[in-house]
Amino acid sequence: METLNRPQAIIEFCLAPLHLNPQSEAAQEVYRRLEHVIKTYQSKIPQPVSVDFSNMPPIVINEAAHGYE
């Protein structure tokens, strides 16, 4: 997988598994908020950040720790 550095590409990749209707008001608001966060973050760091999702570590949720056994 190639690295992503454009906010739109990062957002689209992250939201794809949710199969949101891109025309819905909720999806547009989520997109707007995420784009603001990513652009703000990128503006505060000295060099652009790229995201490589192929190196993403797995997330292990300990349900027992939260009482969801």
VENWOMO-V7168 format. One record per residue. N is the residue number from 1. RES is the residue in three letters. OMEGA is omega in whole degrees, -180 to 180 (NA if undefined). Layout:
n: {N:N}
res: {RES:RES}
omega: {OMEGA:OMEGA}
//
This chain:
n: {1:2:3:4:5:6:7:8:9:10:11:12:13:14:15:16:17:18:19:20:21:22:23:24:25:26:27:28:29:30:31:32:33:34:35:36:37:38:39:40:41:42:43:44:45:46:47:48:49:50:51:52:53:54:55:56:57:58:59:60:61:62:63:64:65:66:67:68:69}
res: {MET:GLU:THR:LEU:ASN:ARG:PRO:GLN:ALA:ILE:ILE:GLU:PHE:CYS:LEU:ALA:PRO:LEU:HIS:LEU:ASN:PRO:GLN:SER:GLU:ALA:ALA:GLN:GLU:VAL:TYR:ARG:ARG:LEU:GLU:HIS:VAL:ILE:LYS:THR:TYR:GLN:SER:LYS:ILE:PRO:GLN:PRO:VAL:SER:VAL:ASP:PHE:SER:ASN:MET:PRO:PRO:ILE:VAL:ILE:ASN:GLU:ALA:ALA:HIS:GLY:TYR:GLU}
omega: {177:179:-180:177:176:-180:-179:-179:179:-179:-180:179:-177:-177:-176:-179:-178:-180:179:173:-176:179:-177:-180:-179:-180:179:178:177:179:-179:-179:180:179:177:-180:-177:180:177:179:-178:-180:-177:-178:-174:180:-180:179:174:-180:179:-177:179:179:-178:179:178:177:178:-179:178:-177:-179:179:-179:179:-178:-178:NA}
//
